[in-house]
Amino acid sequence: MRTSSFCSDGSCVGVAIGSDEVRVVDTKSEGVLSFTTREWAAFVAGVKAGEFDLP
């Protein structure tokens, strides 16, 4: 699992990439979001393209 470089006091976001699933974990709430690898690739492409940039 990869964790954010912005982790502090045990509050981290981690990403675990499997062969057919990507899980995003919030260590503070212990919640998990699951995505297909195709959904994750589309999200990452959107981030790189600036689709989620704040105004």
mmCIF file of the N, C-alpha and C atoms, coordinates in Angstrom:
data_MODEL
# 
_entry.id   MODEL 
# 
loop_
_atom_site.group_PDB 
_atom_site.id 
_atom_site.type_symbol 
_atom_site.label_atom_id 
_atom_site.label_alt_id 
_atom_site.label_comp_id 
_atom_site.label_asym_id 
_atom_site.label_entity_id 
_atom_site.label_seq_id 
_atom_site.pdbx_PDB_ins_code 
_atom_site.Cartn_x 
_atom_site.Cartn_y 
_atom_site.Cartn_z 
_atom_site.occupancy 
_atom_site.B_iso_or_equiv 
_atom_site.pdbx_formal_charge 
_atom_site.auth_seq_id 
_atom_site.auth_comp_id 
_atom_site.auth_asym_id 
_atom_site.auth_atom_id 
_atom_site.pdbx_PDB_model_num 
ATOM 1   N N  . MET A 1 1  ? 0.845   -1.176 0.000   1.00 0.00 ? 1  MET A N  1 
ATOM 2   C CA . MET A 1 1  ? 0.000   0.000  0.000   1.00 0.00 ? 1  MET A CA 1 
ATOM 3   C C  . MET A 1 1  ? 0.890   1.239  0.000   1.00 0.00 ? 1  MET A C  1 
ATOM 4   N N  . ARG A 1 2  ? 0.520   2.177  -0.805  1.00 0.00 ? 2  ARG A N  1 
ATOM 5   C CA . ARG A 1 2  ? 1.217   3.469  -0.834  1.00 0.00 ? 2  ARG A CA 1 
ATOM 6   C C  . ARG A 1 2  ? 0.426   4.447  0.021   1.00 0.00 ? 2  ARG A C  1 
ATOM 7   N N  . THR A 1 3  ? 1.121   5.232  0.812   1.00 0.00 ? 3  THR A N  1 
ATOM 8   C CA . THR A 1 3  ? 0.449   6.240  1.619   1.00 0.00 ? 3  THR A CA 1 
ATOM 9   C C  . THR A 1 3  ? 0.893   7.629  1.183   1.00 0.00 ? 3  THR A C  1 
ATOM 10  N N  . SER A 1 4  ? 0.044   8.593  1.459   1.00 0.00 ? 4  SER A N  1 
ATOM 11  C CA . SER A 1 4  ? 0.321   9.970  1.092   1.00 0.00 ? 4  SER A CA 1 
ATOM 12  C C  . SER A 1 4  ? 1.548   10.490 1.819   1.00 0.00 ? 4  SER A C  1 
ATOM 13  N N  . SER A 1 5  ? 2.307   11.344 1.161   1.00 0.00 ? 5  SER A N  1 
ATOM 14  C CA . SER A 1 5  ? 3.466   11.978 1.800   1.00 0.00 ? 5  SER A CA 1 
ATOM 15  C C  . SER A 1 5  ? 3.023   13.081 2.760   1.00 0.00 ? 5  SER A C  1 
ATOM 16  N N  . PHE A 1 6  ? 1.719   13.375 2.784   1.00 0.00 ? 6  PHE A N  1 
ATOM 17  C CA . PHE A 1 6  ? 1.176   14.395 3.674   1.00 0.00 ? 6  PHE A CA 1 
ATOM 18  C C  . PHE A 1 6  ? 0.601   13.810 4.950   1.00 0.00 ? 6  PHE A C  1 
ATOM 19  N N  . CYS A 1 7  ? 0.920   12.563 5.278   1.00 0.00 ? 7  CYS A N  1 
ATOM 20  C CA . CYS A 1 7  ? 0.417   11.919 6.491   1.00 0.00 ? 7  CYS A CA 1 
ATOM 21  C C  . CYS A 1 7  ? 0.962   12.623 7.729   1.00 0.00 ? 7  CYS A C  1 
ATOM 22  N N  . SER A 1 8  ? 0.098   12.743 8.728   1.00 0.00 ? 8  SER A N  1 
ATOM 23  C CA . SER A 1 8  ? 0.546   13.271 10.010  1.00 0.00 ? 8  SER A CA 1 
ATOM 24  C C  . SER A 1 8  ? -0.330  12.708 11.105  1.00 0.00 ? 8  SER A C  1 
ATOM 25  N N  . ASP A 1 9  ? 0.260   12.412 12.229  1.00 0.00 ? 9  ASP A N  1 
ATOM 26  C CA . ASP A 1 9  ? -0.460  11.914 13.398  1.00 0.00 ? 9  ASP A CA 1 
ATOM 27  C C  . ASP A 1 9  ? -1.328  10.697 13.103  1.00 0.00 ? 9  ASP A C  1 
ATOM 28  N N  . GLY A 1 10 ? -0.916  9.844  12.196  1.00 0.00 ? 10 GLY A N  1 
ATOM 29  C CA . GLY A 1 10 ? -1.666  8.641  11.892  1.00 0.00 ? 10 GLY A CA 1 
ATOM 30  C C  . GLY A 1 10 ? -2.871  8.841  10.998  1.00 0.00 ? 10 GLY A C  1 
ATOM 31  N N  . SER A 1 11 ? -3.096  10.066 10.546  1.00 0.00 ? 11 SER A N  1 
ATOM 32  C CA . SER A 1 11 ? -4.210  10.341 9.632   1.00 0.00 ? 11 SER A CA 1 
ATOM 33  C C  . SER A 1 11 ? -3.674  10.295 8.207   1.00 0.00 ? 11 SER A C  1 
ATOM 34  N N  . CYS A 1 12 ? -3.899  9.175  7.556   1.00 0.00 ? 12 CYS A N  1 
ATOM 35  C CA . CYS A 1 12 ? -3.321  8.985  6.226   1.00 0.00 ? 12 CYS A CA 1 
ATOM 36  C C  . CYS A 1 12 ? -4.356  8.477  5.234   1.00 0.00 ? 12 CYS A C  1 
ATOM 37  N N  . VAL A 1 13 ? -4.049  8.682  3.990   1.00 0.00 ? 13 VAL A N  1 
ATOM 38  C CA . VAL A 1 13 ? -4.805  8.082  2.901   1.00 0.00 ? 13 VAL A CA 1 
ATOM 39  C C  . VAL A 1 13 ? -3.837  7.134  2.204   1.00 0.00 ? 13 VAL A C  1 
ATOM 40  N N  . GLY A 1 14 ? -4.285  5.901  2.010   1.00 0.00 ? 14 GLY A N  1 
ATOM 41  C CA . GLY A 1 14 ? -3.457  4.910  1.347   1.00 0.00 ? 14 GLY A CA 1 
ATOM 42  C C  . GLY A 1 14 ? -4.149  4.359  0.130   1.00 0.00 ? 14 GLY A C  1 
ATOM 43  N N  . VAL A 1 15 ? -3.357  3.914  -0.835  1.00 0.00 ? 15 VAL A N  1 
ATOM 44  C CA . VAL A 1 15 ? -3.880  3.321  -2.060  1.00 0.00 ? 15 VAL A CA 1 
ATOM 45  C C  . VAL A 1 15 ? -3.210  1.962  -2.247  1.00 0.00 ? 15 VAL A C  1 
ATOM 46  N N  . ALA A 1 16 ? -4.042  0.933  -2.393  1.00 0.00 ? 16 ALA A N  1 
ATOM 47  C CA . ALA A 1 16 ? -3.552  -0.412 -2.662  1.00 0.00 ? 16 ALA A CA 1 
ATOM 48  C C  . ALA A 1 16 ? -4.028  -0.807 -4.052  1.00 0.00 ? 16 ALA A C  1 
ATOM 49  N N  . ILE A 1 17 ? -3.080  -1.080 -4.935  1.00 0.00 ? 17 ILE A N  1 
ATOM 50  C CA . ILE A 1 17 ? -3.410  -1.409 -6.318  1.00 0.00 ? 17 ILE A CA 1 
ATOM 51  C C  . ILE A 1 17 ? -3.219  -2.904 -6.529  1.00 0.00 ? 17 ILE A C  1 
ATOM 52  N N  . GLY A 1 18 ? -4.324  -3.573 -6.862  1.00 0.00 ? 18 GLY A N  1 
ATOM 53  C CA . GLY A 1 18 ? -4.284  -5.000 -7.151  1.00 0.00 ? 18 GLY A CA 1 
ATOM 54  C C  . GLY A 1 18 ? -4.394  -5.227 -8.649  1.00 0.00 ? 18 GLY A C  1 
ATOM 55  N N  . SER A 1 19 ? -4.521  -6.478 -9.045  1.00 0.00 ? 19 SER A N  1 
ATOM 56  C CA . SER A 1 19 ? -4.588  -6.787 -10.469 1.00 0.00 ? 19 SER A CA 1 
ATOM 57  C C  . SER A 1 19 ? -5.906  -6.375 -11.111 1.00 0.00 ? 19 SER A C  1 
ATOM 58  N N  . ASP A 1 20 ? -6.989  -6.349 -10.328 1.00 0.00 ? 20 ASP A N  1 
ATOM 59  C CA . ASP A 1 20 ? -8.287  -5.977 -10.896 1.00 0.00 ? 20 ASP A CA 1 
ATOM 60  C C  . ASP A 1 20 ? -9.073  -5.010 -10.030 1.00 0.00 ? 20 ASP A C  1 
ATOM 61  N N  . GLU A 1 21 ? -8.444  -4.507 -8.970  1.00 0.00 ? 21 GLU A N  1 
ATOM 62  C CA . GLU A 1 21 ? -9.140  -3.612 -8.051  1.00 0.00 ? 21 GLU A CA 1 
ATOM 63  C C  . GLU A 1 21 ? -8.157  -2.643 -7.402  1.00 0.00 ? 21 GLU A C  1 
ATOM 64  N N  . VAL A 1 22 ? -8.634  -1.429 -7.157  1.00 0.00 ? 22 VAL A N  1 
ATOM 65  C CA . VAL A 1 22 ? -7.843  -0.429 -6.435  1.00 0.00 ? 22 VAL A CA 1 
ATOM 66  C C  . VAL A 1 22 ? -8.644  -0.026 -5.214  1.00 0.00 ? 22 VAL A C  1 
ATOM 67  N N  . ARG A 1 23 ? -7.994  -0.041 -4.059  1.00 0.00 ? 23 ARG A N  1 
ATOM 68  C CA . ARG A 1 23 ? -8.667  0.347  -2.823  1.00 0.00 ? 23 ARG A CA 1 
ATOM 69  C C  . ARG A 1 23 ? -8.007  1.589  -2.249  1.00 0.00 ? 23 ARG A C  1 
ATOM 70  N N  . VAL A 1 24 ? -8.851  2.537  -1.856  1.00 0.00 ? 24 VAL A N  1 
ATOM 71  C CA . VAL A 1 24 ? -8.379  3.755  -1.218  1.00 0.00 ? 24 VAL A CA 1 
ATOM 72  C C  . VAL A 1 24 ? -8.831  3.682  0.238   1.00 0.00 ? 24 VAL A C  1 
ATOM 73  N N  . VAL A 1 25 ? -7.867  3.807  1.153   1.00 0.00 ? 25 VAL A N  1 
ATOM 74  C CA . VAL A 1 25 ? -8.134  3.626  2.574   1.00 0.00 ? 25 VAL A CA 1 
ATOM 75  C C  . VAL A 1 25 ? -7.875  4.921  3.324   1.00 0.00 ? 25 VAL A C  1 
ATOM 76  N N  . ASP A 1 26 ? -8.809  5.287  4.192   1.00 0.00 ? 26 ASP A N  1 
ATOM 77  C CA . ASP A 1 26 ? -8.641  6.420  5.102   1.00 0.00 ? 26 ASP A CA 1 
ATOM 78  C C  . ASP A 1 26 ? -8.345  5.830  6.469   1.00 0.00 ? 26 ASP A C  1 
ATOM 79  N N  . THR A 1 27 ? -7.104  5.947  6.925   1.00 0.00 ? 27 THR A N  1 
ATOM 80  C CA . THR A 1 27 ? -6.724  5.313  8.189   1.00 0.00 ? 27 THR A CA 1 
ATOM 81  C C  . THR A 1 27 ? -7.406  5.945  9.393   1.00 0.00 ? 27 THR A C  1 
ATOM 82  N N  . LYS A 1 28 ? -7.844  7.176  9.257   1.00 0.00 ? 28 LYS A N  1 
ATOM 83  C CA . LYS A 1 28 ? -8.502  7.854  10.370  1.00 0.00 ? 28 LYS A CA 1 
ATOM 84  C C  . LYS A 1 28 ? -9.892  7.260  10.633  1.00 0.00 ? 28 LYS A C  1 
ATOM 85  N N  . SER A 1 29 ? -10.648 6.990  9.570   1.00 0.00 ? 29 SER A N  1 
ATOM 86  C CA . SER A 1 29 ? -11.997 6.469  9.742   1.00 0.00 ? 29 SER A CA 1 
ATOM 87  C C  . SER A 1 29 ? -12.083 4.978  9.440   1.00 0.00 ? 29 SER A C  1 
ATOM 88  N N  . GLU A 1 30 ? -10.993 4.406  8.942   1.00 0.00 ? 30 GLU A N  1 
ATOM 89  C CA . GLU A 1 30 ? -10.932 3.005  8.549   1.00 0.00 ? 30 GLU A CA 1 
ATOM 90  C C  . GLU A 1 30 ? -11.929 2.678  7.449   1.00 0.00 ? 30 GLU A C  1 
ATOM 91  N N  . GLY A 1 31 ? -12.360 3.677  6.703   1.00 0.00 ? 31 GLY A N  1 
ATOM 92  C CA . GLY A 1 31 ? -13.237 3.460  5.560   1.00 0.00 ? 31 GLY A CA 1 
ATOM 93  C C  . GLY A 1 31 ? -12.430 3.048  4.346   1.00 0.00 ? 31 GLY A C  1 
ATOM 94  N N  . VAL A 1 32 ? -13.075 2.316  3.434   1.00 0.00 ? 32 VAL A N  1 
ATOM 95  C CA . VAL A 1 32 ? -12.412 1.852  2.224   1.00 0.00 ? 32 VAL A CA 1 
ATOM 96  C C  . VAL A 1 32 ? -13.307 2.138  1.023   1.00 0.00 ? 32 VAL A C  1 
ATOM 97  N N  . LEU A 1 33 ? -12.715 2.697  -0.020  1.00 0.00 ? 33 LEU A N  1 
ATOM 98  C CA . LEU A 1 33 ? -13.392 2.856  -1.303  1.00 0.00 ? 33 LEU A CA 1 
ATOM 99  C C  . LEU A 1 33 ? -12.736 1.903  -2.289  1.00 0.00 ? 33 LEU A C  1 
ATOM 100 N N  . SER A 1 34 ? -13.546 1.198  -3.064  1.00 0.00 ? 34 SER A N  1 
ATOM 101 C CA . SER A 1 34 ? -13.011 0.253  -4.050  1.00 0.00 ? 34 SER A CA 1 
ATOM 102 C C  . SER A 1 34 ? -13.381 0.690  -5.455  1.00 0.00 ? 34 SER A C  1 
ATOM 103 N N  . PHE A 1 35 ? -12.421 0.570  -6.358  1.00 0.00 ? 35 PHE A N  1 
ATOM 104 C CA . PHE A 1 35 ? -12.612 0.943  -7.758  1.00 0.00 ? 35 PHE A CA 1 
ATOM 105 C C  . PHE A 1 35 ? -12.046 -0.154 -8.637  1.00 0.00 ? 35 PHE A C  1 
ATOM 106 N N  . THR A 1 36 ? -12.602 -0.286 -9.836  1.00 0.00 ? 36 THR A N  1 
ATOM 107 C CA . THR A 1 36 ? -11.962 -1.163 -10.810 1.00 0.00 ? 36 THR A CA 1 
ATOM 108 C C  . THR A 1 36 ? -10.700 -0.452 -11.299 1.00 0.00 ? 36 THR A C  1 
ATOM 109 N N  . THR A 1 37 ? -9.791  -1.202 -11.871 1.00 0.00 ? 37 THR A N  1 
ATOM 110 C CA . THR A 1 37 ? -8.575  -0.563 -12.381 1.00 0.00 ? 37 THR A CA 1 
ATOM 111 C C  . THR A 1 37 ? -8.906  0.413  -13.509 1.00 0.00 ? 37 THR A C  1 
ATOM 112 N N  . ARG A 1 38 ? -9.947  0.134  -14.258 1.00 0.00 ? 38 ARG A N  1 
ATOM 113 C CA . ARG A 1 38 ? -10.380 1.035  -15.341 1.00 0.00 ? 38 ARG A CA 1 
ATOM 114 C C  . ARG A 1 38 ? -10.910 2.346  -14.772 1.00 0.00 ? 38 ARG A C  1 
ATOM 115 N N  . GLU A 1 39 ? -11.718 2.268  -13.705 1.00 0.00 ? 39 GLU A N  1 
ATOM 116 C CA . GLU A 1 39 ? -12.229 3.483  -13.054 1.00 0.00 ? 39 GLU A CA 1 
ATOM 117 C C  . GLU A 1 39 ? -11.084 4.304  -12.473 1.00 0.00 ? 39 GLU A C  1 
ATOM 118 N N  . TRP A 1 40 ? -10.124 3.616  -11.855 1.00 0.00 ? 40 TRP A N  1 
ATOM 119 C CA . TRP A 1 40 ? -8.980  4.307  -11.251 1.00 0.00 ? 40 TRP A CA 1 
ATOM 120 C C  . TRP A 1 40 ? -8.146  5.011  -12.323 1.00 0.00 ? 40 TRP A C  1 
ATOM 121 N N  . ALA A 1 41 ? -7.928  4.346  -13.439 1.00 0.00 ? 41 ALA A N  1 
ATOM 122 C CA . ALA A 1 41 ? -7.152  4.947  -14.532 1.00 0.00 ? 41 ALA A CA 1 
ATOM 123 C C  . ALA A 1 41 ? -7.854  6.196  -15.056 1.00 0.00 ? 41 ALA A C  1 
ATOM 124 N N  . ALA A 1 42 ? -9.180  6.164  -15.158 1.00 0.00 ? 42 ALA A N  1 
ATOM 125 C CA . ALA A 1 42 ? -9.931  7.337  -15.612 1.00 0.00 ? 42 ALA A CA 1 
ATOM 126 C C  . ALA A 1 42 ? -9.818  8.474  -14.602 1.00 0.00 ? 42 ALA A C  1 
ATOM 127 N N  . PHE A 1 43 ? -9.862  8.155  -13.317 1.00 0.00 ? 43 PHE A N  1 
ATOM 128 C CA . PHE A 1 43 ? -9.712  9.172  -12.272 1.00 0.00 ? 43 PHE A CA 1 
ATOM 129 C C  . PHE A 1 43 ? -8.324  9.814  -12.329 1.00 0.00 ? 43 PHE A C  1 
ATOM 130 N N  . VAL A 1 44 ? -7.304  8.997  -12.414 1.00 0.00 ? 44 VAL A N  1 
ATOM 131 C CA . VAL A 1 44 ? -5.924  9.517  -12.463 1.00 0.00 ? 44 VAL A CA 1 
ATOM 132 C C  . VAL A 1 44 ? -5.723  10.382 -13.707 1.00 0.00 ? 44 VAL A C  1 
ATOM 133 N N  . ALA A 1 45 ? -6.277  9.964  -14.838 1.00 0.00 ? 45 ALA A N  1 
ATOM 134 C CA . ALA A 1 45 ? -6.175  10.760 -16.062 1.00 0.00 ? 45 ALA A CA 1 
ATOM 135 C C  . ALA A 1 45 ? -6.859  12.113 -15.873 1.00 0.00 ? 45 ALA A C  1 
ATOM 136 N N  . GLY A 1 46 ? -8.014  12.131 -15.192 1.00 0.00 ? 46 GLY A N  1 
ATOM 137 C CA . GLY A 1 46 ? -8.718  13.385 -14.913 1.00 0.00 ? 46 GLY A CA 1 
ATOM 138 C C  . GLY A 1 46 ? -7.914  14.303 -14.014 1.00 0.00 ? 46 GLY A C  1 
ATOM 139 N N  . VAL A 1 47 ? -7.259  13.727 -13.009 1.00 0.00 ? 47 VAL A N  1 
ATOM 140 C CA . VAL A 1 47 ? -6.412  14.531 -12.110 1.00 0.00 ? 47 VAL A CA 1 
ATOM 141 C C  . VAL A 1 47 ? -5.264  15.152 -12.898 1.00 0.00 ? 47 VAL A C  1 
ATOM 142 N N  . LYS A 1 48 ? -4.609  14.353 -13.718 1.00 0.00 ? 48 LYS A N  1 
ATOM 143 C CA . LYS A 1 48 ? -3.487  14.851 -14.506 1.00 0.00 ? 48 LYS A CA 1 
ATOM 144 C C  . LYS A 1 48 ? -3.914  15.919 -15.510 1.00 0.00 ? 48 LYS A C  1 
ATOM 145 N N  . ALA A 1 49 ? -5.151  15.824 -15.985 1.00 0.00 ? 49 ALA A N  1 
ATOM 146 C CA . ALA A 1 49 ? -5.666  16.793 -16.959 1.00 0.00 ? 49 ALA A CA 1 
ATOM 147 C C  . ALA A 1 49 ? -6.208  18.062 -16.303 1.00 0.00 ? 49 ALA A C  1 
ATOM 148 N N  . GLY A 1 50 ? -6.216  18.085 -14.968 1.00 0.00 ? 50 GLY A N  1 
ATOM 149 C CA . GLY A 1 50 ? -6.665  19.269 -14.258 1.00 0.00 ? 50 GLY A CA 1 
ATOM 150 C C  . GLY A 1 50 ? -8.171  19.366 -14.055 1.00 0.00 ? 50 GLY A C  1 
ATOM 151 N N  . GLU A 1 51 ? -8.892  18.276 -14.280 1.00 0.00 ? 51 GLU A N  1 
ATOM 152 C CA . GLU A 1 51 ? -10.353 18.285 -14.151 1.00 0.00 ? 51 GLU A CA 1 
ATOM 153 C C  . GLU A 1 51 ? -10.833 18.592 -12.733 1.00 0.00 ? 51 GLU A C  1 
ATOM 154 N N  . PHE A 1 52 ? -9.994  18.358 -11.743 1.00 0.00 ? 52 PHE A N  1 
ATOM 155 C CA . PHE A 1 52 ? -10.394 18.543 -10.362 1.00 0.00 ? 52 PHE A CA 1 
ATOM 156 C C  . PHE A 1 52 ? -9.698  19.724 -9.686  1.00 0.00 ? 52 PHE A C  1 
ATOM 157 N N  . ASP A 1 53 ? -9.015  20.543 -10.469 1.00 0.00 ? 53 ASP A N  1 
ATOM 158 C CA . ASP A 1 53 ? -8.318  21.709 -9.908  1.00 0.00 ? 53 ASP A CA 1 
ATOM 159 C C  . ASP A 1 53 ? -9.308  22.686 -9.304  1.00 0.00 ? 53 ASP A C  1 
ATOM 160 N N  . LEU A 1 54 ? -8.931  23.254 -8.197  1.00 0.00 ? 54 LEU A N  1 
ATOM 161 C CA . LEU A 1 54 ? -9.765  24.290 -7.571  1.00 0.00 ? 54 LEU A CA 1 
ATOM 162 C C  . LEU A 1 54 ? -9.633  25.590 -8.344  1.00 0.00 ? 54 LEU A C  1 
ATOM 163 N N  . PRO A 1 55 ? -10.700 26.397 -8.336  1.00 0.00 ? 55 PRO A N  1 
ATOM 164 C CA . PRO A 1 55 ? -10.618 27.673 -9.079  1.00 0.00 ? 55 PRO A CA 1 
ATOM 165 C C  . PRO A 1 55 ? -9.619  28.638 -8.450  1.00 0.00 ? 55 PRO A C  1 
# 
